[in-house]
Amino acid sequence: MSKRELITRELDRMQEQDLDLLLAFLRSLKEAHGETSVSTLAAESSLAKDWLTPEEDAAWARL
């Protein structure tokens, strides 16, 4: 049985008031991942110019 199927089964057993809490949690989780993805991509592209250098490679080569 897939995780989605297991989750669906649990949802069918939950009380309506708990579904409100679950929905709020799922939305906050979605927002947290969305914000992380955007900021991570922005940071990666801006820092790449400093990271992708022969000097940086040499500094990390001995670790």
PyMOL commands that set and color helices and strands:
alter all, ss='L'
color gray80, all
select helices_A, chain A and resi 3-13+16-51+54-61
alter helices_A, ss='H'
color red, helices_A
deselect
rebuild
show_as cartoon
